[in-house]
């Protein structure tokens, strides 16, 4: 019997075409090699205007509120952000400012980022990981960073990046299976 997990992927890019979205989709595809899951992709560019204008969740339209609820109820989050001026974009941060403070406790999060060069690779550990530590989420030890040179015409062409994606997906699947097993065992005890 296989379990279909609920995975939500947040792509923090605001423009199309988007290397961040390409990376997000590659992570989803690689994860599909290991798990059965339902996936919802949330593209920041699609909801940026209502999110940016909202001071609280009460001001959000119903469709955006539904997307925030999906993030809060995910079995696993894939979160990918572009690097903009040395960090993730402010609009990306504001999206997560609207997430319930306790909603992501123990939720596994696979972190990813894209940037112009390798100089921004530490954004995962210096910017994204602390954000999700605040939420007490379970940030996975392996993250995936992709530089502009890893892409050709918005397709991943770097064998090293492809290998990193495969490894991250394999470890995310194992972590998710372990979290679900641990949760089930606690309910039995």
N, C-alpha and C positions, 0 to 999 in steps of 0.2 A: 504494500500500500504506500503510495507516495503522497506527500503533503505538498500542497500548493501554497507557497509563501506569498505574502503581500509585500512587494518591493516598490518603493517610491524612489525615483531618480530625479534630483533637482539639478538642472543645468542652469548655471548662473550667468550665462552670457545674455546680452541684450540685443545682439545683432545677428543677422543671417547673411551669408553663411557663417557658421560658428565652429571653430575647432573644439570648443568646450562641449558642444552638443555631439560632435563626432566622437570625442573621447567617451562621453557618457553612454552613447549607443554601443560603442565597442565593449565597454565594461558590462553592459546588459547582455550583449550577445555571448561574451565569454562566460558569464555566470550561468547562462542557459545551458552550457555544456555540463553543468554539475547539479542543477536544481530544477524542479518544476516550480514556477511562480507566476503570479499575476503581476504585471508591472504598470505603473502610472508614471509617465514622464511629465514633469512640471518644468516648463521653460520660463525663466524669469522674464524674458522679453515679452511673453504673452500676457503677463499680469503686472508688469512694472508700473504702469500708470495708476491703476487702482491701489496697488500696494504703496506706492510712493506718496499718494495723497491721503492715506489713512493714518491717523494718529493712534487709533485703536482698532481692534478687530470688529467692533460694533459698526464701524464705518465702511467695512468691506462689502462688496456685492456677494450674493449667495454663492456664485460659482468660485470665487476666490476663497471664501470661507471653507468650501468643500475641499479645496486643494490643501489648505492649512490642516484641516482635519485628517486628510490622507497622510500628510507628513507625520502627524502626531500618532497615527495608528499603524504605521509601517512596521513590519517585522525586521526590515533592513532598509537603511537609507543609503543611496549612492548620492554623494554631494560633490559636484564639480563646479569650480569657479575659475573664471579668468583672473589673471593678475592685472590689476590696473593701478598704476602708480605705487607699486610695491606691496599691494595687499589686494584682498578681494574688494569688489565694488561696494560702495555704500548702500546701493539699492538691495544687493544680496544680503547685507547685514540687516537691513531694515525688515526684509522678509522674515528672517529668523528672530528679530525683535518681537514679532507678532505671534511667535510660537509659545505655547504655554510653558512656563518655567520648569514644570515637573513632567512634561509630556514625553520627553525623550530618555528618561532614566532607563539605563541598561539597553537601550536600542543600539544594535550594531550599526556603525556608520563607516562606509568605505569612502575615504576622502580622495579627491582628485583635483588637479588644477592644470591650467594651461597658461603659458606665458611666452613672451617673445624670445627669451634665451634661457640657458641653464642657470643664469644668475638669480632667477626667481624660484628655483626649485625648493627652497626652504619655506616657501609660503605655506606648505602643508603643515609643517611642524611649528612654525612661528605664528601663524595666523589662524588657520582652520582648526587645528587640534585644540587650542585653548578655547575657541568659541564653543566647540561641542563638549569640552570638559565642563564648561559652565553648566550645560544641560545634564551633566552626569551620564552622557551617552557613552557607549562602549566604542570608542574610536579604534578601528582596526590598526594593528601595528604597521601594516604596509599601506602606503599611499601610492598614487600614480600621478607623476608629473610629466607633462608633455610640452616640449618647446616647439616653436614654429618650425624648426628644422626637421622635426619628426613627421611632418605632413607634406604632401605634394597634392596640390589642387583639392585640399580639404579631405584627403584620404590619408590614413596612417600608413606610412611607408617605412618606418624605422623598425627593423627586427628586434632591437633592444626594447623599444616601447611595447611592441606586440607581446614579447615574452613577459614583460612586467605586468601587462594587463591580464595575461593568462594566469600568472602566479597570484595576483591579487584576487582574481575571481575564485580560484581554487581555495585560497585561504578564507575568503569571505564565506564561501559555501560551507566549509568545515566549521567555521565559527557559528554561523547561523544554525546549523544542525545541532551543535553543542548547546547553544543557548536554549533552543526549543526542548532538547532532551532534559537539560537541567531544570527548566521550568516545569515540565511534566512530572519529573521526579519529586519536586517540591510539593506539587499538588497531591501526589499519592501519599507522601509522608505525613 
